[in-house]
Amino acid sequence: MSFVKRAWLNVWRKLAKSLTIFLVLLTACTLLLSTFAVREAVARTSDEVGSELLAGFSVQNNQRTNPGTARGAGNVSRAQIEAIAKLPGITKYVTNMSSVADIENAEIFKLDGAASDYSQEREEKFGNAVMVNAVNKSDLATPFRAGTFTLAQGRHLTDNDHHKVMVHEEFAAKNNLKVGDTLRMRGNIYDPDNRFQSDAAVDAEIVGTFSGKNARPAAQRLELYQNAIFTDLDTARTLNGTTPENEIYQDAGFFVNSVKDVDSVMKAAAALPLDWDHYELVKNTDMLGALAYSLQSINSLVNATFIGTLIFTIVALALVLALWMNERRKETGILLAVGVSKAKIFAQYLTENIFAFVVAVVASFGTATLLAQKLGDGIVSRASAQTSAQLNGGQNFGTDFYTSTIQKTVDHVNVVIEPSHLVMVGVAGLILVIVATLIASAPMLSKRPKQLLTQIG
């Protein structure tokens, strides 16, 4: 009788024990398959984050030597931005300009509760004022690219727009506004950064609405996401009473093809004859350090899960097999006594396990489909908590969308089980089965038939 037939008959004769081995292997294959899928999902997310967010740098105030405007905002010049934007390797860029404006035909959101976040004087000066965020291309603005805000209706702002605006969908609903309606804004003369005391009014057409929610309770109304306003640059110029020649920017972000190109392009930018004593270049990987750090944490946790699964499989399977092998001393002793080689006996034991393994691999496709996304969510959640604890150090930061964006971590990976993953699990699992079978059978196969038969009972 061939060892394959003996193995097959033994699987059915010892069905309960075969089922135990199957369940151990199913658990191992499910974890391996889920881990492989999560690793691939993390790799995709890392590539997407790298190309969409981390492959670039910004020019901004050097806070050590340049405190900025009266309000502490940036004062980067248009000439500086244009000089860097012309460098080879720069694929696109986004400029950010800010101003304070009163909303005249709508009401902004205020904090819940009776307590006011403003004094009476501040309420009179800024009670219905918002921070206007003017950009040349809103789809390139970090809050949108990082997912803090998501376009809900309409379109994004472009560099060809004139007196256009994007508002939060809840702000629009509160004020019965929709895409195509007009939002009337006026420059606030009490804004310290209103250099020309402009009180010019702008009737801006709403071209888009966006969604997004504060991650933590806001301390003041300007931190509420619902009060976020994005406009084109011309709108900010009208509100501020400035021109392209005398306007200043909060900062500007520049993008390159890949993360590996950032250093060389930054080196070229640093060589430009600009005022580097008062301004500096900052990598997106530094500015968005929480994203980069959370990706590292996720990878570490995935690798730890993978290694833990390998150890579990070998130890659990070897233990179960060792207990089973101990009950097969008589069978092994008789086979050795009648001249069956140790290699064939080992092949029989291995074949029995492979039968269970093949079924386990196929079945794991279904169980891993149920588990993989939950495993990915758990790893991402844990990595996010580790990142926040590491970077925040227990401190409380603002809850405005800008601060929340630079503190943003990877909050989701889309895990998909692919049939190709079964091949990887099949190879890795087969190696583990061979190793575990070898560990479990080695002590018994190293003995002579007489030793095995005399030790029975």
N, C-alpha and C positions, 0 to 999 in steps of 0.2 A: 504494500500500500504506500502510495507516495505521501510525502510530508504535507502536501497541499490538501489531499483528501482527508488525512488525519486531522489537519487543522480545521477544516470545514466541519467535520463530524463533531469535533470537540467543542466548537463554538455553539452548536445546537444542543449538544448534550449538557453543557454547562451554561445554559441560557441566562440564568440569574447573574452569574459572575461575568459573562460576556456583556450583559447589560450595564453592570457596574463600570467596566472598562470603557464602554461606549459613552456613558455619561461623563466620565472624567475627560475623555478625549473631546466630547462635544463642548464641554465647558472651556477647555483649552483652545479649541479651534475657534469658538465664538469670540474669545478674548483676543486671540491672534488676529483674526479677520477684522474685528472692530478696531484694533490698534493700527493695523495696516491702513485701514480706511481713514482713520483720524489723522495719521501721519501724512497721508496724501492730501487730505483736506487742509491741514495746517500749511503744507508746502504751497498749495494753491493760494491760500489766503496771504501767505508771506510774499509771494510773487506779486499779487494784486496790490497789497499795501506798499511794497517796494516801488512798483511802477507808478502808482497813483498818488502816493503821499510822501514817501521817503526819498525819492529820486529828485532832490532839489535843495535849494538853500534860500535864505532871505537876507535882505539888507535892512538894517534897523539901527536905531540909536545905540551907541555904546553907553550903557547906563552908568558906568563908572565916571565918564567924563562929560556926558551929554544928558542932562535930566529931561530934555525935551521941551515941550510947550508949557504954558502956565498950568494946564490941566495934567501935565505929565505924559502927554501923547507924543508920538514920533514927529520928527521934523525933517524927514528925508525929502530931498529935492527931486523934481522931475528930471533934471539933468543927470543926476546920479543913476536914476533908474534906467534912463535911455542908454546911457553909456554901457551899463552891464547887459542890457537886453540885446545889444548888437554883437555880443561875443559869440564866436563859433561854439556850437554845442548847446546853446540855449534854445529850447524848442518852443517855449511859451512862457508867459509871465502874467502875474496878477498884481495890480496895485490896490492899496487900501487907503482910503481917506475917510476921516470922520468929522462929524459936526453935530451940534445939538440943535434940534428944531422943534417948534411947537406944532402939534397937530390941531388943525382948526375945524375940520369937519368930521372928526371921529373922536372917540374916547379911548384912551389907553387903559390897559389893565392895571389894577392896584392890588396890593397884598390883601389876602383874606384876613378878616378879624377887625376889631375896632381900633386897635393901635395904628397910628400913622407912622410911616417910615420917614416922613418929612416934617420939618418944623413949619410953623405958619408962614414964615418968610420964604422958606424954600418952596413951599406949596404954591405961593403966589407967583414965584419966578419960574418954577419948573414943574408945576403940577401936572401939566398935560404934554410935557416935553419927552422926546425920545432921542436916543443916540442914532444918528443916521450913518450907516456904513456904506460908503460909496466905493464901488469896484468897477474895473473895466470889463471883467467877465465873472459873473457870479458863480458859474459852474466850476471855476478854478479856485474860488474862495475856500479856504481851509475848512470852515464849518460844513460846507456842502460836500467837499471831497472826503472829509472824515466821517460823514454820516450823522453829524450832529443835527443838521437840517436836511430835509429831503423835499425836492420839488413835488408839490401836490397837484397843482393845476397851472395851466399856462406855460410860460417859457422862462428861461434864464435871461439875465441882462447881458448885453454885448457892448463892445466898445463903440458901436455906432449908434447907441441909444441916446435919446435926448429927453430929459424929464420923464423918465420911466421909473417905476418902483415895484418892489416885491414885498409882500407883507405876510405875516403868519396867518394860517388858515383860521385860527380861533379869533384873531384880531378882526379878520374880514367878517366872520360870522357875527361877532359881537356888534359890529357896526353896519351890518347888512350891505357889505361891500362884495364885489365880485370882480373877476378879471374884466378889464375894459372900463371900470369905473375910475373916478378921479379922487386922489388923496391930496388935500391941500396942506402944505407945510410952510412954516415961516421961520426964518432965522431967529434964534434966541439971543437977544442983546446982552443977556446976563452970563452967557457962556464965556469963561475966561479965554477960550481959544478963538472967539469971534474977534479977530484982530481989527476988522474994519467996522465993527458995530453994525453989521448988516441985519436988517429986519425984512429982507426981501422975501416975497412969497413965491411958491412954486405950486402949480397945479400939475401933479404927476400922474400919469396913467398907470394903473395897476396892470402889469403884464404877467404876473405870476404869484402864486401863493405857495407856502412851504409848511411843512410839519416838523415837529420836534418838541420834546418835553424836558423840562428841568430835571436833572438827575437827583437833585436835592432841593429842599425848600429854599426859596430866595429870601435874602435879607432886605432887599429894597426893590422897588418896582422896575427899575432899569435892568435888573437881573432876570426878570421874567422873559422867557423865550417869546411869549406872545407879543411883547413890545419891540421885538427886533425888526428893524427896517433896513432894506438894502436898496440902494439907488444907483443910477449911472453917475459918472463923474461930473457931467454937466449940471446935474441937479445940485450936487454939493457945491459946485462953483457958484451957482446962483445964490444958494443959501448963505454961503460964506463971503460972498462979494469978492471972490478971487478970480484970477485968470491962470492959464497954464504956466505963465511966466513967474508968478509969485505964490502959487499954491504949494502946500507941503503935504506929505503923505505920512501915514502911520508907519508903514513899511511896504515892502514889495517882495513877492515870492517869485523865484525863477526855477524852471524845471528843465531837466535833462533827460536823456533817453533811459538811463539806468542808474542805479545807486553807485555802480563802479565808476561812472563818469563824473561824479560830483566833485571829487577832490581836484581833478585836473582843471575843471571849469572854474572852481572857486579860486584856484591858484592864479588863473588868468585874470579873474575879477580883482583879486587883491593887488595885482600889478598895475591896475589902472590908477592914474593920478587923481585920486579922490581923497577926501578928508578922512583918512582912516584913524585919525586920533579921536574923532568924535562919532564915528560910525563903524559898524562891524558886520561881518558875514556870519550867519548862523546856519549850520546844517539842519535840514528837516529832521534828521535822526536825533539831533539834540533838542530841537524845539518840541518835537513830538516823541520825546523819550519814553513816555509811558507805553506807546504803541510798540516801539522796538523792544522794550524790556518785557512786555507781556508776551510777545512772540517767543523770546528766549525762554521765558518761564513755561510756556505751553510746550515747547519742544523738549525741555527738560522733563516735564511731567509725562509726556508721551513716551519718551525713552525709558523712564523709570517704570512705567506701566508695561512696556514691552519686555524689559528685562525681568520684571516680576512675574510676568506670564510664563516666560521660558523656565524660570526656576520652579514655579508652581507645577508646570506640566511634568518636568522631569521628576521632581520629588514625589508628587501625588501618584503619578503613573508607576514609578519604580516601587513605591510603597505597596500599592494595590497588587502589582505583579509579584512582588516578593512574598506577600501573604498567600497569593494563589499558588506560586511555585512551591511553597513549603508543603502544600497539600498534594503536590504531584510528584513527591519523592519516589513512590512506588512505580508510577508510570515511567518516570525518567530512568529509574534503576533498571526496569525490565527492558526498556528500549536500548539502553547501553549494553545490557547483558546479552541481548540477541544480536548485537553487532551493528546497530544503527549508530552512525557517526554523530559526534557532538555537533558538528556543523549542521547536519540535517535536523537534529532535535531543536537546535537554536532557530533554524529556518522555520520549523513548524510553529514554535512559539511566536516568532516574529510575524508569520503569516496570519495567525489568529488575531494578533493585534492590528495588523494592516486591514483585515476584513472590517473590524470595528472602526478603524480610523477612516476608511473610505466613506462609510455611511455617515460618520460624524462630520466629515468635511462637507458633504452635500447638505446635511441637515443644518450645519452652522450658517449657511447662506441665509436661511430664514431667521434663525435666532439672532444673528449678528445684525440683520436689518432692523430688528427691534431694539437692539442694545447700542449700536454704534453711535447714533446721534445723542443718546443720553450720556454715553461715555464722553463724547466730545464736549457736550454742554458742561458736564461736571468738571472736566479738565480746564476748560476756558474760564469757568466761574472761579475755580481755585486759583488759577494763574492771575486773574484780574484782582482777586483779593490780596494775593502776595505782592503784586505790583503796586497797588494803592498803599499798602502798609509800608513797603520799601521806599517809595518816592515821597509820600506825604509825611511820613514820620509822625503821624498823629495830629498834624496841624489841620486847621480848617481853612480852606481856600474859598474864593468867591464862587458863586454858582452861575455867573453870566456865561453866555455861550462860548466866548473866547477862552476863558479859563477852563471851562469844562472840556473844550476841544483839545487843549494841549495836555489835559490829564486823561484823555480818552484811552482806553485799552481795547484790545480785540475782544469784542463781546459775543461773537458768534462765528462758528465755522460750519459750513454746510457739508455734512458727511454723507457720502453716497457709497454704497457697497457695489462694486463692479465685479462681474464674473472673472475678470483677470486677476482679482485679488485672491481667488481660490487657488490659482497656480502658486502664488507666493506662500500661502498657508499650507498647500500640499507639500511643497519642498521643505519648508521649515518644520512642519509637523512630522513629516516622515523621518527627518533626521532625529527629532526628539523621541519618536517611537523607537527607533533603532537603539539610541543611547539608553533609554529607560529599560528596554527589554534586555539589553546587554548587562546593565547593572543588576537587574533582578535575577537573571538566570546564571550569571557568572559563578556565584558561590556553589550552586548545585552542580553545574556542569564541570566544575573543577574536581569533583569527587569521583571515586570509582563506584561501580555498580554495587559492590558488596557494602560499602559505607552507607549508601542511600537506602538499601533494602534492610539493613540491620538497624537503622535509625527510625524505621517506621513505627509509629505509636510510642 
